[in-house]
Amino acid sequence: MSVRHALVVAGARDVTGVMKHLRPEVVITTMVALPRLRKVRHPADCERVIALSATAPEREWVALARAVHEVTPIDVIGAFGEFDQDRAAAIATGLGLRFHSPEVIRNVYDKAAMRERLRAAGVEDLPSATITSSDDLVRFARVQGFPLIVKPRSGTGSAGVVKVTDADGLALAGCADLVAEPFLDGEEISVEAFSENGVHRIVGITRKVIDGNFVELGHDVREATGADAPVREYVAAVLTALGLENGPSHTELILTAAGPKIVETHSRAGGDRIPQLLHAATGIDLVELAVRQVFGEQVLGTLDAKLAETGRRSWFGAIRYAVPPAARPLVAVEKRAEAQALPWVTACEVLQAPGVRLTVPIRSSTDRVAFCTAVAPDSGTAAEAAGRAVATLEIVVGGT
């Protein structure tokens, strides 16, 4: 497929660099909401960067894309991150480009719609309720009992997720556009998959390290194996039911005594460096596959050949996050070089700018201060190395 002009929606960090590496001649336009403008790490890769207010209506995104299209016709569209996939779907529909349909994006990102669709398809029957008032929550608790999970109907980064264990907690959960579900007991994992024309490949499995507020403090990443057959079959059924036919996906599950149960899914590769760790540990590059697919290539054969490659390394990756020591302004994160020099450690990065007032306890993934990653031949070594590196960092905070 000849691609002269690609539209990237939401400014996923390093995707434009991958695009330029694969096709140096391609012209890139990026559209992004102002709060995420910093995620456009390589603006020089772009012919133009259009930043809109976070509250700009969908029709404005479509109108601006159409105006660009009239000047330089857009051949393909991609949205590789968490945000604004609904806007990308609307633009694709308006310009007649290939992307997930608005209905698929709604099924994926609206947790109430996801539950309805999975129930209708016979894939999952977990009770859930949309909560718009305290009375709704009380009624659901009366039927389902405790404990419950209450979370935003559409949200990211574990923000606003509350476990309710008794009647006293119902008032603390709030009542603004939420979803309530029974609390699922078991290990939480995430699943990295890649789809093409409705065929799904389960590629990676990630074990999560989570704090008491459901914020992720670490991940242990590995390649999916034959032992993961129940998870493979379940996730493939979920993706089919939701209508997700192409591209990477990131599905979060609880491994309950009754089998895997979905928490949520996303029409993108995982965050928190999971794709990068999977690539470093196994050689499987979901981001490059996603870009190639957006460019019109059929890539499932390439993925299958990689998975079957004789002698390919299949190691383990780990990431651990540093949390604030106090609710004070950040001065610096020191000893980063020492941490990164430790055995098996591959990277250490700071996530907060000096002067930012840190939050204690953390409430979402955006409150974390820094991270370190490691790749090693076994899971225990990778996890221990990433944890040791984070413990080496010194977070310096100022006065109140």
C-alpha positions as CSV (number, residue, x, y, z in Angstrom):
1,M,0.0,0.0,0.0
2,S,1.3,3.4,-1.0
3,V,1.2,5.7,2.1
4,R,2.2,9.3,1.6
5,H,0.4,10.9,4.6
6,A,-0.4,9.4,8.0
7,L,-2.5,11.0,10.7
8,V,-1.5,10.1,14.3
9,V,-4.1,10.8,16.9
10,A,-3.2,11.5,20.6
11,G,0.6,11.7,20.2
12,A,1.8,8.3,21.5
13,R,5.4,8.8,22.5
14,D,7.8,7.1,20.1
15,V,5.5,6.0,17.3
16,T,6.4,8.8,14.9
17,G,10.1,7.6,15.1
18,V,9.0,4.1,14.3
19,M,7.0,5.4,11.3
20,K,10.0,7.4,10.0
21,H,12.3,4.5,10.5
22,L,10.1,2.2,8.4
23,R,9.1,4.8,5.8
24,P,11.3,7.9,5.9
25,E,9.3,9.5,3.1
26,V,5.9,9.5,4.9
27,V,4.4,12.8,5.9
28,I,3.0,12.8,9.5
29,T,0.3,15.0,10.9
30,T,-0.4,14.6,14.7
31,M,-3.5,15.7,16.4
32,V,-3.4,15.8,20.2
33,A,-5.3,17.3,23.2
34,L,-3.3,20.0,24.9
35,P,-2.8,18.2,28.2
36,R,-1.0,15.4,26.2
37,L,1.1,17.7,24.0
38,R,4.2,16.6,25.9
39,K,3.7,13.1,24.6
40,V,4.6,14.3,21.2
41,R,8.3,13.6,21.9
42,H,9.5,14.0,18.3
43,P,7.6,17.0,16.8
44,A,10.3,17.4,14.1
45,D,9.1,14.1,12.7
46,C,5.8,15.8,11.9
47,E,4.7,18.0,9.1
48,R,2.3,19.6,11.5
49,V,1.1,19.2,15.1
50,I,-2.4,20.3,15.9
51,A,-3.2,20.7,19.6
52,L,-6.8,21.1,20.7
53,S,-8.5,21.9,24.0
54,A,-9.2,18.8,26.0
55,T,-12.9,19.8,25.9
56,A,-13.0,20.4,22.1
57,P,-16.0,18.5,20.7
58,E,-15.6,15.5,18.4
59,R,-16.9,17.5,15.4
60,E,-14.0,20.0,15.8
61,W,-11.5,17.1,15.6
62,V,-13.2,15.8,12.5
63,A,-13.4,19.3,10.9
64,L,-9.7,20.0,11.4
65,A,-8.7,16.6,10.1
66,R,-10.9,17.2,7.1
67,A,-9.3,20.6,6.5
68,V,-5.8,19.0,6.5
69,H,-7.1,16.2,4.3
70,E,-8.3,18.7,1.7
71,V,-4.7,20.2,1.5
72,T,-2.8,16.9,1.7
73,P,-4.9,13.8,1.5
74,I,-4.6,11.5,4.5
75,D,-4.0,7.9,3.5
76,V,-4.0,6.2,6.9
77,I,-4.9,6.9,10.5
78,G,-3.5,5.5,13.8
79,A,-4.1,6.0,17.5
80,F,-1.6,4.1,19.5
81,G,-2.2,5.3,23.0
82,E,-4.9,5.3,25.7
83,F,-6.5,8.6,24.8
84,D,-8.8,10.0,22.1
85,Q,-9.5,6.6,20.3
86,D,-13.1,7.8,20.1
87,R,-12.0,10.9,18.2
88,A,-9.8,8.8,15.9
89,A,-12.8,6.6,15.1
90,A,-14.9,9.6,14.3
91,I,-12.2,11.0,12.0
92,A,-11.8,7.7,10.3
93,T,-15.5,7.4,9.7
94,G,-15.7,10.9,8.4
95,L,-12.8,10.5,6.0
96,G,-13.5,6.9,5.0
97,L,-10.2,5.5,6.5
98,R,-9.6,2.2,8.1
99,F,-9.8,2.1,11.9
100,H,-11.9,0.6,14.7
101,S,-15.5,1.6,14.4
102,P,-17.0,4.0,16.9
103,E,-19.1,1.1,18.2
104,V,-16.0,-1.0,18.9
105,I,-14.3,1.9,20.7
106,R,-17.4,2.3,22.8
107,N,-17.5,-1.4,23.6
108,V,-13.9,-1.3,24.7
109,Y,-13.7,2.0,26.7
110,D,-17.1,2.2,28.2
111,K,-17.0,-0.4,31.0
112,A,-20.8,-0.6,31.2
113,A,-21.1,-1.2,27.4
114,M,-18.3,-3.8,27.6
115,R,-20.2,-5.8,30.2
116,E,-23.5,-5.6,28.2
117,R,-21.8,-6.8,25.0
118,L,-20.0,-9.7,26.7
119,R,-23.2,-10.8,28.4
120,A,-25.1,-10.6,25.1
121,A,-22.4,-12.7,23.4
122,G,-22.4,-15.3,26.2
123,V,-18.8,-14.7,27.1
124,E,-19.1,-13.3,30.6
125,D,-22.0,-12.9,33.0
126,L,-20.5,-10.9,35.8
127,P,-23.1,-8.7,37.4
128,S,-22.6,-5.0,37.0
129,A,-24.5,-1.8,37.3
130,T,-24.2,1.8,36.1
131,I,-24.2,4.1,39.2
132,T,-25.5,7.6,38.9
133,S,-26.7,8.1,42.4
134,S,-26.1,6.8,45.9
135,D,-29.4,4.9,45.7
136,D,-28.2,3.0,42.7
137,L,-25.1,1.8,44.7
138,V,-27.1,0.9,47.7
139,R,-29.5,-1.2,45.6
140,F,-26.7,-3.0,43.9
141,A,-25.0,-3.8,47.2
142,R,-28.2,-5.1,48.6
143,V,-28.5,-7.6,45.8
144,Q,-24.8,-8.5,45.4
145,G,-23.4,-8.1,48.9
146,F,-19.9,-7.1,49.7
147,P,-17.1,-6.6,48.8
148,L,-17.7,-4.5,45.6
149,I,-15.5,-2.7,43.2
150,V,-16.6,0.8,42.2
151,K,-14.8,2.5,39.4
152,P,-15.3,5.3,36.7
153,R,-17.3,4.1,33.7
154,S,-14.4,5.2,31.6
155,G,-11.1,5.9,33.3
156,T,-7.3,5.2,33.2
157,G,-4.3,4.7,35.4
158,S,-6.3,3.1,38.3
159,A,-7.7,6.6,39.2
160,G,-11.0,6.5,41.2
161,V,-11.1,2.7,41.8
162,V,-12.5,1.9,45.2
163,K,-13.1,-1.4,47.0
164,V,-16.2,-1.2,49.1
165,T,-16.2,-3.8,52.0
166,D,-19.3,-2.7,54.0
167,A,-22.2,-0.3,54.0
168,D,-20.1,2.4,55.5
169,G,-18.0,2.5,52.4
170,L,-20.9,3.1,50.1
171,A,-20.8,6.9,50.7
172,L,-17.0,7.0,50.2
173,A,-17.3,5.5,46.7
174,G,-19.1,8.6,45.3
175,C,-21.9,8.4,42.7
176,A,-20.9,10.2,39.5
177,D,-21.0,8.0,36.3
178,L,-19.6,4.9,37.9
179,V,-19.7,1.2,37.4
180,A,-20.1,-1.2,40.3
181,E,-19.2,-4.9,40.2
182,P,-18.5,-7.7,42.6
183,F,-14.9,-7.8,43.8
184,L,-13.1,-10.6,42.1
185,D,-10.6,-12.5,44.2
186,G,-7.5,-13.9,42.6
187,E,-4.2,-12.9,40.9
188,E,-4.4,-10.0,38.5
189,I,-2.6,-10.2,35.1
190,S,-2.7,-8.4,31.8
191,V,-2.6,-10.0,28.4
192,E,-0.9,-8.6,25.3
193,A,-2.5,-9.7,22.0
194,F,-2.3,-8.8,18.4
195,S,-5.2,-9.2,15.9
196,E,-5.5,-9.1,12.1
197,N,-8.8,-9.5,10.3
198,G,-10.4,-11.0,13.4
199,V,-7.7,-13.5,14.1
200,H,-6.1,-13.1,17.5
201,R,-2.7,-14.1,18.7
202,I,-2.0,-14.0,22.5
203,V,1.6,-12.9,22.8
204,G,2.5,-11.8,26.3
205,I,1.3,-12.3,29.9
206,T,2.1,-9.8,32.7
207,R,1.8,-10.3,36.4
208,K,0.9,-7.1,38.2
209,V,2.2,-5.7,41.5
210,I,-0.6,-3.5,43.0
211,D,-0.9,-1.4,46.1
212,G,-3.9,-1.1,48.4
213,N,-5.4,1.6,46.1
214,F,-5.1,-0.6,43.0
215,V,-2.3,1.5,41.6
216,E,0.3,-0.6,39.7
217,L,3.7,-0.5,41.3
218,G,5.3,-3.1,39.0
219,H,4.9,-5.7,36.3
220,D,6.6,-9.0,35.5
221,V,6.4,-9.6,31.7
222,R,6.8,-12.9,29.9
223,E,5.8,-14.6,26.6
224,A,2.6,-16.5,26.6
225,T,3.0,-20.3,26.6
226,G,1.0,-23.4,26.0
227,A,0.2,-23.5,29.7
228,D,-1.8,-20.3,29.2
229,A,-4.5,-22.0,27.1
230,P,-7.5,-21.0,29.3
231,V,-6.4,-17.4,29.2
232,R,-5.7,-17.5,25.4
233,E,-9.2,-18.9,24.7
234,Y,-11.0,-16.5,27.0
235,V,-9.2,-13.4,25.7
236,A,-9.8,-14.4,22.1
237,A,-13.5,-14.8,22.9
238,V,-13.6,-11.4,24.6
239,L,-11.9,-9.6,21.6
240,T,-14.2,-11.3,19.1
241,A,-17.3,-10.4,21.1
242,L,-16.3,-6.8,21.4
243,G,-15.6,-6.6,17.6
244,L,-11.9,-5.8,17.9
245,E,-10.5,-7.1,14.7
246,N,-7.1,-5.5,14.1
247,G,-4.1,-4.2,16.0
248,P,-2.7,-4.7,19.5
249,S,-4.8,-5.0,22.6
250,H,-4.2,-5.0,26.3
251,T,-6.6,-7.0,28.5
252,E,-6.7,-7.0,32.3
253,L,-7.9,-10.2,34.0
254,I,-8.4,-11.7,37.4
255,L,-7.5,-15.4,37.6
256,T,-10.4,-16.5,39.9
257,A,-11.1,-20.0,41.1
258,A,-13.8,-20.2,38.4
259,G,-11.4,-19.2,35.7
260,P,-10.2,-15.9,34.1
261,K,-12.6,-12.9,34.4
262,I,-12.1,-9.6,32.6
263,V,-11.5,-6.3,34.4
264,E,-11.2,-4.2,31.2
265,T,-9.6,-4.2,27.8
266,H,-8.0,-1.6,25.5
267,S,-7.5,-1.3,21.8
268,R,-3.8,-0.5,22.1
269,A,-0.6,-2.1,23.4
270,G,-0.1,-2.0,27.2
271,G,1.4,1.0,29.0
272,D,4.0,1.1,31.7
273,R,6.7,0.0,29.2
274,I,5.2,-3.5,28.8
275,P,5.6,-3.6,25.0
276,Q,9.2,-2.4,25.3
277,L,9.9,-5.1,28.0
278,L,8.3,-7.8,25.9
279,H,10.4,-6.7,22.9
280,A,13.7,-6.7,24.9
281,A,12.9,-10.1,26.5
282,T,11.5,-11.9,23.5
283,G,12.2,-10.0,20.3
284,I,8.5,-9.5,19.6
285,D,7.8,-5.8,18.8
286,L,4.1,-5.1,19.0
287,V,4.6,-1.4,18.3
288,E,6.3,-2.0,15.0
289,L,3.7,-4.6,14.1
290,A,1.0,-2.0,14.8
291,V,2.6,0.7,12.7
292,R,3.2,-1.8,9.8
293,Q,-0.5,-2.8,10.0
294,V,-1.6,0.9,9.9
295,F,0.6,1.3,6.8
296,G,-1.5,-1.5,5.1
297,E,0.8,-4.5,5.6
298,Q,-0.5,-7.9,6.5
299,V,1.7,-8.7,9.6
300,L,0.1,-11.8,11.2
301,G,2.4,-14.0,9.2
302,T,5.4,-12.1,10.4
303,L,4.3,-12.4,14.0
304,D,3.7,-16.1,13.6
305,A,7.1,-16.7,12.0
306,K,8.7,-14.8,14.9
307,L,6.8,-16.9,17.5
308,A,7.9,-20.1,15.8
309,E,11.6,-19.0,15.3
310,T,14.0,-21.7,16.4
311,G,16.4,-20.6,19.1
312,R,14.7,-17.2,19.7
313,R,15.4,-15.8,23.2
314,S,12.4,-15.9,25.5
315,W,13.5,-14.1,28.7
316,F,11.6,-12.2,31.3
317,G,11.1,-8.4,31.8
318,A,10.3,-6.5,35.0
319,I,9.5,-2.9,35.9
320,R,9.2,-1.4,39.4
321,Y,8.1,2.1,40.4
322,A,9.3,4.4,43.1
323,V,6.6,6.2,45.1
324,P,6.8,9.5,46.9
325,P,8.3,9.4,50.4
326,A,6.3,12.5,51.5
327,A,3.6,14.9,50.2
328,R,6.2,17.6,49.5
329,P,7.7,19.3,46.4
330,L,10.2,17.1,44.5
331,V,13.7,18.4,44.5
332,A,15.5,15.6,42.6
333,V,15.8,11.9,42.0
334,E,19.4,11.0,42.7
335,K,21.6,7.9,42.1
336,R,20.0,7.1,38.8
337,A,23.3,6.2,37.2
338,E,24.2,3.9,40.0
339,A,20.8,2.2,39.8
340,Q,21.0,1.8,36.0
341,A,24.5,0.3,36.3
342,L,23.3,-2.7,38.4
343,P,23.2,-6.2,36.8
344,W,20.3,-6.9,34.4
345,V,18.9,-3.3,34.7
346,T,18.1,-1.8,31.3
347,A,16.7,1.6,32.2
348,C,15.8,4.1,35.0
349,E,13.7,7.1,34.3
350,V,12.2,9.9,36.3
351,L,8.5,10.7,35.8
352,Q,8.0,13.9,37.8
353,A,9.5,17.3,37.2
354,P,11.4,19.1,40.0
355,G,9.0,21.3,41.9
356,V,5.9,19.1,41.4
357,R,4.2,18.5,44.7
358,L,4.1,14.8,45.3
359,T,1.0,12.9,46.4
360,V,1.0,10.5,49.4
361,P,-0.6,8.0,49.3
362,I,-0.6,7.7,45.5
363,R,-4.0,7.6,44.0
364,S,-3.2,6.9,40.3
365,S,-0.3,5.9,38.1
366,T,0.4,9.6,37.4
367,D,1.5,10.0,41.0
368,R,4.5,7.6,40.7
369,V,8.0,9.2,40.8
370,A,10.3,7.0,38.8
371,F,10.8,3.5,37.4
372,C,13.5,1.0,36.7
373,T,13.4,-1.9,34.2
374,A,15.3,-5.2,34.0
375,V,15.5,-8.1,31.6
376,A,16.9,-11.5,32.7
377,P,16.8,-15.2,31.9
378,D,14.2,-15.9,34.7
379,S,11.4,-14.0,36.3
380,G,12.8,-13.9,39.8
381,T,16.1,-12.4,38.6
382,A,14.4,-9.7,36.5
383,A,12.0,-8.7,39.3
384,E,14.7,-8.6,42.0
385,A,17.0,-6.5,39.7
386,A,14.3,-3.9,39.0
387,G,13.3,-3.8,42.7
388,R,16.9,-3.3,43.8
389,A,17.4,-0.5,41.2
390,V,14.3,1.4,42.4
391,A,15.5,1.0,46.0
392,T,18.9,2.5,45.0
393,L,17.2,5.7,43.8
394,E,17.1,8.6,46.3
395,I,14.0,10.8,46.1
396,V,14.9,14.2,47.5
397,V,11.9,16.4,48.6
398,G,11.8,19.9,49.8
399,G,10.0,21.5,52.8
400,T,6.3,22.0,53.2
